[in-house]
Structures are given as structure tokens and as C-alpha cells.
Amino acid sequence: LTPPVEVSLTVGSFLPNRPGDANTDGALDILDLILIIDYILNVDQSEYNEALQLLQRLIDVNEDSIINILDAVLVVEWILN
């Protein structure tokens, strides 16, 4: 038997994983809040959309699998504090 080999693979670039960072710029600010509210008002959440999966993961800040005003309120609290 040969000794084990450890392999590391990175594909693409690193993305910020901060909840609420809707525009993935690494900062939590009013621009993120605007994107979250736009998503709530304009995206049909009953349809599966693979292209929006990262955005959905980032803006579902309370992790209840529903993107709604509660997520926006949490982001407002974080921005103000």
C-alpha cells in the first residue's frame, strides 16, 4: 500500500460568506439591504432558480428557508449596530 496523499483543490474565486452580504462585496451596508428588499418584492420564491442559489443563501440571514421582511430587519439591525 502507498501512503495517503492529501490533495487540495480550489475552483473559482473565494466569495464572502457573511450573511446579509447580498452584493458579495465583503461589507454589510445599505446596498445589501436594497438588494434584499428587491429580491423580496420581485422574485417568485416558489420557483427553483439555480442561478440565485448563492444570493438566496446569503440573504436568508435567519436561515428559515424563507426570504422575507424578517431577513431585511435583521440586516438593518446589523448595519445600525
C-alpha positions as CSV (number, residue, x, y, z in Angstrom):
1,L,0.0,0.0,0.0
2,T,1.1,3.5,-0.7
3,P,1.0,6.3,1.9
4,P,-2.1,8.5,1.8
5,V,-1.8,11.7,-0.2
6,E,-3.6,15.0,0.7
7,V,-5.0,17.0,-2.2
8,S,-6.5,20.5,-2.1
9,L,-8.5,21.9,-5.0
10,T,-9.9,25.4,-5.4
11,V,-12.2,26.2,-8.2
12,G,-13.2,29.8,-9.0
13,S,-12.6,32.6,-6.5
14,F,-13.4,32.9,-2.8
15,L,-16.7,34.5,-2.0
16,P,-17.6,36.3,1.2
17,N,-19.8,34.1,3.4
18,R,-21.1,36.8,5.6
19,P,-24.9,36.5,6.0
20,G,-26.7,39.5,4.5
21,D,-23.9,40.5,2.1
22,A,-26.2,40.3,-1.0
23,N,-23.8,42.0,-3.4
24,T,-20.8,40.0,-2.1
25,D,-18.5,43.0,-1.7
26,G,-17.4,41.9,1.8
27,A,-19.3,44.8,3.5
28,L,-22.7,44.9,5.1
29,D,-24.4,48.2,4.1
30,I,-27.5,49.8,2.7
31,L,-26.7,48.4,-0.8
32,D,-27.2,44.9,0.6
33,L,-30.5,45.9,2.2
34,I,-31.7,47.3,-1.1
35,L,-30.9,44.1,-2.9
36,I,-32.7,42.0,-0.3
37,I,-35.8,44.2,-0.5
38,D,-35.7,44.0,-4.3
39,Y,-35.5,40.2,-4.1
40,I,-38.4,40.0,-1.7
41,L,-40.6,42.2,-3.9
42,N,-39.6,40.9,-7.4
43,V,-38.6,37.2,-7.2
44,D,-41.1,34.3,-7.3
45,Q,-39.7,32.2,-4.4
46,S,-42.0,29.3,-5.3
47,E,-39.9,28.6,-8.4
48,Y,-36.5,26.9,-8.2
49,N,-33.8,29.1,-9.7
50,E,-30.3,27.7,-9.7
51,A,-28.7,31.0,-10.7
52,L,-30.0,32.6,-7.5
53,Q,-28.8,29.9,-5.0
54,L,-25.8,31.8,-3.7
55,L,-27.8,35.0,-3.3
56,Q,-30.6,33.1,-1.5
57,R,-28.0,31.6,0.8
58,L,-26.5,34.9,1.6
59,I,-29.8,36.8,2.2
60,D,-31.6,34.2,4.2
61,V,-29.9,35.6,7.3
62,N,-32.2,33.9,9.9
63,E,-31.8,30.6,8.0
64,D,-35.5,29.7,8.0
65,S,-35.5,28.9,4.2
66,I,-37.9,31.8,3.5
67,I,-36.6,35.2,2.4
68,N,-38.9,37.8,3.8
69,I,-39.0,41.1,5.8
70,L,-37.5,39.3,8.9
71,D,-34.3,38.9,7.0
72,A,-34.3,42.6,6.0
73,V,-35.0,43.7,9.6
74,L,-32.0,41.6,10.8
75,V,-29.7,43.3,8.2
76,V,-31.0,46.7,9.3
77,E,-30.1,45.8,12.9
78,W,-26.7,44.6,12.0
79,I,-26.0,47.8,9.9
80,L,-27.1,50.1,12.7
81,N,-25.1,48.2,15.4
